[in-house]
Amino acid sequence: MAMPYSPFRLRDRLSMLGYVLSGNRLHQIAFGLFVLLILAALFAPLLVPHDPLATHPQDALTPPSATYWFGTDQLGRDVFSRVLVATRLDMLIAFGAVGLSCVAGSLIGVVLGYFGGLVDTVTSRFVDVLMAFPLFVLAMAMVAALGNSVMNVIYATAIINLPFYIRLARAEVSVRRHLGYVEAARVGGSGHARILLVFLLPNILSPLVVQASVNLGWAVLNAAGLSFLGMGVRPPTPEWGILVAEGARFITSGQWWVFLFPSLALMLAVLCFNLLGDALRDSLDPRSRT
Amino acid sequence: MSRIVWRILSTVPTLAGVLIATFLITRVLPGDPAVFFASNPAMSPEDIERVRAALGLDKSLIDQFWIYLGALRHGDLGLSISTGQPVATEMLTRLPASAELTVFAFLLAIAVSIPLGVAAALKPDSWVDQLCRIIATMGVSVPTFVTGLLLIYLFYYILGVAPEPTGRLDPFMFKPPTVTGFLLIDGPLAGDWATTWAAFKQILLPGLTMAIFALAPLARMTRASMLNVLSSEFIRTARANGLSRRKIVMTYAFRNAMLPVVTSLGMTFSYMLGANVLVEKVFAWPGIGAYAMNSLISLDYAPLQAFMLIMAGIFLAVNLVTDLLAGLVDPRAGLN
């Protein structure tokens, strides 16, 4: 007997995922990449062939070989190990920043859209000011102001992404707050908190999740850009942006492997998140399909 | 008319917020400028106090803000601690480099993306459409600094056709007399074609890097907007009435599809302002972003403050112009 589909049952959810993925080869690849990224983030330190921080001065700047798959850098450190180990830090920054801004931004936005009034006006002005700066420049200034650390890169990236969630959640809630089911809940005696958390938030979750998956790519780009400029993550910690910056010095002398492999890792990660965002949009939010 | 005035006035609160934000952000930055000035060991605590008073750091935060505003009114952006020069003059000498690069890349991106987007929309699922899709996906996935480095490796190191990526002009060449500060305009004005060509070769790779970055959103937007308009009823009517394809596409569809594109032009320009810093770093481009970054490393914050202010100012101006343009393109839209 076939049971009706329920989004709360794991098997149904998995089969739904399989259905969404089966339609599009690119989305399958993206999902595969995503799994690889997570695995690398979790297990990289166990998998790498060399210690990412160990220097081998006699092997400095050797091209890719059987011993050093991606070659070595100026200190003879194994580029492959460094790129792989960096996955964890980059994923930590991306997921941390997006998680923070998604939770904080949607809560703020939901409250603003629901209650409106003076707080809404003032906060919207504040968001306007935030959006009046080129966001990357704002992130730079914030890391400079808060201090040069990984945590501050996460905070800065979270803050520059906040406006998107606030605006999205606010808009979604303000069109729904007078709909029948909300009125019904109110008549039924639900308080504001219950209406917001039980009736409104679950209904606007899909666009928020889509936004979050798109933002993951931005967050990786943003963090890598900051560390490329020497902000946030400090050498010798392996991180993709720093690895690219270190490799950039050897481009004009032809040692391409030092910058190319971390660049590729960066590109693949961002590409993967962007494609996943598209896939999620197609399945969760069919109206905005392009 | 009154709506235009109202739109212009509506930037005032944001501008005020920007001023407060830039002021505050440099106040919380670590490091005391007075101590930096007084890093000479011969200086006593009294000397440090005197420097502090001279810099106005002993006053309350609100007084400092008024002093900051008063100085801004005279175009005074403070002194750079590391060079001792007024930040305003340093910024002015570097602004043309950044502006030339950004405008060059912006025009390049528009010139490629809009025809590409239109062509992709006219023939869905053709090779042009596939190309457009690939560019749109790659453009948002490849970090600007990686694009720049790849271009350098390919065109400078392997092919050897591009000049060394070090700034706007070969150090052995003389700059043409400054009129606009844009080498690509000043060169021809002075009749100095050799310098113009050299400057063009220098700007090509960084310009291309930024253009590739800006291409993606523009092409994607043009394609989506054009597809949307092409499927609308007035196009069907025009087609049914037997108008030529050229007239339908160029006169009716294209003009109506431009509104969202104009809006996204403004957004893209602001993203480019942010990406500028990275591209300037990769190509050793002597612009304001690189200047602000270099000052930041030596804990010199006045340039960063000025940079943020200039960026936000340009951004607000661009948004204003975008909204006014959108109102021009489609009188129903915008301005509300």
Interface residues (C-beta under 8 A of the other chain):
Chain A: R125 F126 D128 V129 A132 F133 P134 L135 F136 V137 L138 M140 A141 M142 A144 A145 L146 G147 G217 L221 A224 G225 F228 L229 G230 V244 A245 G247 A248 I251 T252 G254 W256 F259 L260 S263 L266 M267 V270 L271 N274 L275 T290
Chain B: P13 T14 L15 G17 V18 A21 I25 T26 V28 L29 P30 T137 M138 V140 S141 V142 P143 T144 F145 V146 L149 L150 I152 Y153 Y156 Y157 E164 P165 A224 S270 Y271 L273 G274 A275 V277 L278 K281 V282 G289 M293 L296 I297 Y301 L304 F307 M308 M311 A312 F315 L316
